[in-house]
């Protein structure tokens, strides 16, 4: 497991925060498929994700246009609809411009 550290601001972060339902049939497979598909999209820079009671996935993108193109991807739209119908009790999506970053690694 590794945190994305090679990004150079400015770029955009899409923060997807979720609470999942009890019906998770097909969730893991679809999640893995969406991550693989996102990596193929123009402007994709990387992803960080963690899940406990609340799941938080942050994907990183070069431009707002790249984010919109990913949102409008047919397979992603289908997965999003399944999420609303079956997998999520609630979710919140936030889009932020990252202007500065720093970190630490031992």
DRENPA-3360 file (N, C-alpha, C; in nm, 2 decimals, always signed):
BEGIN
1 = XXXXXXXX = +0.08/-0.12/+0.00/+0.00/+0.00/+0.00/+0.09/+0.12/+0.00 ~ +0.06/+0.22/-0.08/+0.14/+0.34/-0.10/+0.05/+0.46/-0.12 ~ +0.08/+0.57/-0.06/+0.01/+0.70/-0.09/+0.07/+0.76/-0.21 ~ -0.02/+0.82/-0.30/+0.03/+0.89/-0.42/+0.11/+1.01/-0.37 ~ +0.23/+1.02/-0.42/+0.32/+1.13/-0.38/+0.39/+1.20/-0.49 ~ +0.37/+1.16/-0.61/+0.45/+1.22/-0.73/+0.37/+1.32/-0.80 ~ +0.27/+1.39/-0.75/+0.19/+1.48/-0.82/+0.25/+1.62/-0.81 ~ +0.23/+1.70/-0.91/+0.28/+1.84/-0.91/+0.16/+1.94/-0.92;
9 = XXXXXXXX = +0.13/+2.02/-0.82/+0.02/+2.11/-0.83/+0.05/+2.22/-0.94 ~ -0.06/+2.27/-0.99/-0.20/+2.25/-0.96/-0.25/+2.13/-1.03 ~ -0.35/+2.06/-0.96/-0.42/+1.95/-1.02/-0.55/+1.94/-0.94 ~ -0.64/+1.85/-0.97/-0.77/+1.84/-0.90/-0.78/+1.71/-0.83 ~ -0.85/+1.71/-0.72/-0.89/+1.59/-0.64/-1.04/+1.58/-0.63 ~ -1.08/+1.46/-0.66/-1.22/+1.42/-0.65/-1.23/+1.33/-0.52 ~ -1.30/+1.38/-0.42/-1.31/+1.31/-0.29/-1.45/+1.25/-0.28 ~ -1.45/+1.12/-0.28/-1.57/+1.04/-0.28/-1.58/+0.97/-0.15;
17 = XXXXXXXX = -1.68/+1.02/-0.06/-1.69/+0.97/+0.07/-1.82/+0.89/+0.08 ~ -1.82/+0.76/+0.13/-1.93/+0.67/+0.13/-1.96/+0.60/+0.26 ~ -2.09/+0.57/+0.27/-2.13/+0.47/+0.37/-2.20/+0.36/+0.29 ~ -2.16/+0.24/+0.30/-2.21/+0.13/+0.22/-2.33/+0.06/+0.29 ~ -2.42/+0.00/+0.21/-2.53/-0.07/+0.25/-2.49/-0.22/+0.28 ~ -2.59/-0.30/+0.32/-2.56/-0.44/+0.34/-2.55/-0.52/+0.21 ~ -2.62/-0.47/+0.11/-2.62/-0.54/-0.02/-2.50/-0.51/-0.10 ~ -2.39/-0.59/-0.10/-2.27/-0.56/-0.17/-2.24/-0.66/-0.28;
25 = XXXXXXXX = -2.34/-0.73/-0.32/-2.32/-0.82/-0.44/-2.27/-0.75/-0.56 ~ -2.15/-0.78/-0.61/-2.09/-0.72/-0.72/-2.02/-0.59/-0.70 ~ -2.02/-0.55/-0.57/-1.95/-0.42/-0.54/-1.80/-0.42/-0.56 ~ -1.73/-0.52/-0.51/-1.59/-0.53/-0.52/-1.54/-0.54/-0.66 ~ -1.61/-0.63/-0.74/-1.57/-0.64/-0.88/-1.59/-0.51/-0.96 ~ -1.70/-0.45/-0.93/-1.73/-0.32/-1.00/-1.63/-0.21/-0.96 ~ -1.60/-0.21/-0.83/-1.50/-0.11/-0.78/-1.36/-0.13/-0.85 ~ -1.32/-0.25/-0.86/-1.19/-0.29/-0.92/-1.19/-0.25/-1.07;
33 = XXXXXXXX = -1.30/-0.28/-1.14/-1.32/-0.25/-1.28/-1.31/-0.10/-1.30 ~ -1.38/-0.02/-1.21/-1.38/+0.13/-1.23/-1.24/+0.18/-1.20 ~ -1.17/+0.13/-1.11/-1.03/+0.18/-1.09/-0.94/+0.15/-1.21 ~ -0.95/+0.03/-1.27/-0.88/+0.00/-1.39/-0.92/+0.09/-1.50 ~ -1.05/+0.11/-1.52/-1.09/+0.20/-1.63/-1.05/+0.34/-1.61 ~ -1.05/+0.39/-1.49/-1.01/+0.53/-1.46/-0.87/+0.55/-1.50 ~ -0.78/+0.45/-1.48/-0.64/+0.46/-1.51/-0.62/+0.48/-1.66 ~ -0.72/+0.45/-1.74/-0.71/+0.46/-1.89/-0.76/+0.60/-1.94;
41 = XXXXXXXX = -0.82/+0.68/-1.85/-0.88/+0.80/-1.89/-0.78/+0.91/-1.90 ~ -0.80/+1.00/-2.00/-0.72/+1.12/-2.02/-0.72/+1.20/-1.89 ~ -0.60/+1.24/-1.84/-0.59/+1.33/-1.73/-0.59/+1.26/-1.59 ~ -0.60/+1.13/-1.59/-0.60/+1.06/-1.46/-0.46/+1.06/-1.41 ~ -0.44/+1.09/-1.28/-0.31/+1.10/-1.21/-0.29/+0.99/-1.11 ~ -0.39/+0.94/-1.05/-0.38/+0.84/-0.94/-0.50/+0.84/-0.85 ~ -0.48/+0.75/-0.75/-0.59/+0.73/-0.65/-0.54/+0.69/-0.52 ~ -0.61/+0.74/-0.41/-0.58/+0.69/-0.27/-0.72/+0.65/-0.22;
49 = XXXXXXXX = -0.72/+0.54/-0.14/-0.85/+0.49/-0.09/-0.84/+0.42/+0.04 ~ -0.94/+0.44/+0.13/-0.94/+0.37/+0.26/-1.08/+0.35/+0.29 ~ -1.11/+0.23/+0.36/-1.24/+0.20/+0.40/-1.24/+0.15/+0.54 ~ -1.33/+0.20/+0.62/-1.36/+0.15/+0.76/-1.51/+0.16/+0.77 ~ -1.57/+0.23/+0.86/-1.71/+0.26/+0.86/-1.75/+0.35/+0.75 ~ -1.66/+0.45/+0.73/-1.67/+0.54/+0.62/-1.56/+0.51/+0.52 ~ -1.60/+0.51/+0.39/-1.50/+0.49/+0.28/-1.47/+0.62/+0.22 ~ -1.34/+0.64/+0.20/-1.29/+0.77/+0.13/-1.20/+0.73/+0.02;
57 = XXXXXXXX = -1.24/+0.77/-0.10/-1.15/+0.75/-0.22/-1.13/+0.89/-0.28 ~ -1.00/+0.91/-0.30/-0.96/+1.04/-0.36/-0.89/+1.01/-0.50 ~ -0.95/+1.05/-0.61/-0.88/+1.04/-0.73/-0.83/+1.17/-0.78 ~ -0.72/+1.17/-0.85/-0.65/+1.29/-0.89/-0.65/+1.31/-1.04 ~ -0.67/+1.43/-1.09/-0.70/+1.46/-1.23/-0.63/+1.59/-1.27 ~ -0.59/+1.59/-1.39/-0.52/+1.71/-1.45/-0.61/+1.83/-1.46 ~ -0.73/+1.81/-1.51/-0.82/+1.92/-1.54/-0.97/+1.89/-1.49 ~ -1.05/+2.00/-1.48/-1.19/+1.98/-1.46/-1.26/+1.91/-1.57;
65 = XXXXXXXX = -1.21/+1.94/-1.70/-1.27/+1.87/-1.81/-1.24/+1.72/-1.81 ~ -1.13/+1.68/-1.76/-1.10/+1.53/-1.75/-1.20/+1.47/-1.65 ~ -1.23/+1.54/-1.54/-1.32/+1.49/-1.44/-1.46/+1.47/-1.50 ~ -1.50/+1.57/-1.58/-1.64/+1.56/-1.64/-1.64/+1.45/-1.74 ~ -1.53/+1.43/-1.82/-1.53/+1.32/-1.91/-1.54/+1.18/-1.84 ~ -1.47/+1.17/-1.73/-1.48/+1.05/-1.65/-1.62/+1.03/-1.59 ~ -1.68/+1.14/-1.54/-1.82/+1.13/-1.50/-1.91/+1.08/-1.61 ~ -1.89/+1.12/-1.73/-1.98/+1.09/-1.84/-1.95/+0.96/-1.91;
73 = XXXXXXXX = -1.84/+0.89/-1.86/-1.81/+0.76/-1.92/-1.92/+0.67/-1.90 ~ -1.96/+0.59/-2.00/-2.08/+0.51/-2.00/-2.07/+0.40/-1.89 ~ -1.96/+0.33/-1.88/-1.94/+0.23/-1.78/-1.94/+0.29/-1.64 ~ -1.88/+0.41/-1.62/-1.88/+0.47/-1.49/-2.02/+0.52/-1.45 ~ -2.10/+0.56/-1.55/-2.24/+0.60/-1.52/-2.32/+0.48/-1.48 ~ -2.30/+0.37/-1.55/-2.37/+0.24/-1.51/-2.33/+0.20/-1.36 ~ -2.21/+0.21/-1.33/-2.16/+0.17/-1.20/-2.22/+0.27/-1.09 ~ -2.22/+0.40/-1.13/-2.28/+0.50/-1.04/-2.42/+0.47/-1.01;
81 = XXXXXXXX = -2.50/+0.44/-1.11/-2.64/+0.40/-1.10/-2.66/+0.28/-1.01 ~ -2.57/+0.18/-1.02/-2.58/+0.06/-0.94/-2.55/+0.10/-0.79 ~ -2.45/+0.19/-0.77/-2.42/+0.23/-0.64/-2.54/+0.30/-0.57 ~ -2.61/+0.38/-0.64/-2.73/+0.45/-0.59/-2.84/+0.35/-0.56 ~ -2.86/+0.25/-0.65/-2.96/+0.15/-0.63/-2.93/+0.05/-0.52 ~ -2.81/+0.01/-0.51/-2.78/-0.11/-0.43/-2.67/-0.09/-0.32 ~ -2.56/-0.03/-0.35/-2.44/-0.04/-0.26/-2.43/+0.07/-0.16 ~ -2.48/+0.19/-0.18/-2.45/+0.30/-0.09/-2.58/+0.34/-0.01;
89 = XXXXXXXX = -2.56/+0.36/+0.12/-2.66/+0.43/+0.20/-2.65/+0.58/+0.18 ~ -2.53/+0.63/+0.16/-2.51/+0.77/+0.14/-2.37/+0.79/+0.08 ~ -2.36/+0.89/+0.00/-2.23/+0.93/-0.05/-2.22/+1.08/-0.07 ~ -2.10/+1.14/-0.07/-2.08/+1.28/-0.09/-1.96/+1.29/-0.18 ~ -1.97/+1.37/-0.28/-1.86/+1.39/-0.38/-1.81/+1.54/-0.37 ~ -1.69/+1.56/-0.36/-1.63/+1.69/-0.36/-1.52/+1.70/-0.46 ~ -1.51/+1.82/-0.53/-1.40/+1.84/-0.63/-1.33/+1.96/-0.58 ~ -1.20/+1.94/-0.57/-1.11/+2.05/-0.51/-0.99/+2.07/-0.60;
97 = XXXXXXXX = -0.95/+2.19/-0.61/-0.82/+2.22/-0.68/-0.71/+2.22/-0.58 ~ -0.61/+2.14/-0.60/-0.49/+2.13/-0.51/-0.39/+2.23/-0.56 ~ -0.36/+2.33/-0.48/-0.26/+2.43/-0.52/-0.13/+2.41/-0.45 ~ -0.12/+2.33/-0.34/+0.00/+2.31/-0.27/-0.01/+2.18/-0.20 ~ +0.10/+2.11/-0.19/+0.11/+1.98/-0.11/+0.24/+1.97/-0.05 ~ +0.25/+1.89/+0.05/+0.38/+1.85/+0.11/+0.35/+1.72/+0.19 ~ +0.46/+1.65/+0.22/+0.45/+1.52/+0.29/+0.57/+1.48/+0.36 ~ +0.57/+1.36/+0.41/+0.68/+1.31/+0.49/+0.69/+1.16/+0.46;
105 = XX = +0.81/+1.11/+0.45/+0.82/+0.96/+0.44/+0.95/+0.92/+0.51 ~ +0.94/+0.82/+0.60/+1.05/+0.78/+0.67/+1.13/+0.68/+0.59;
% end
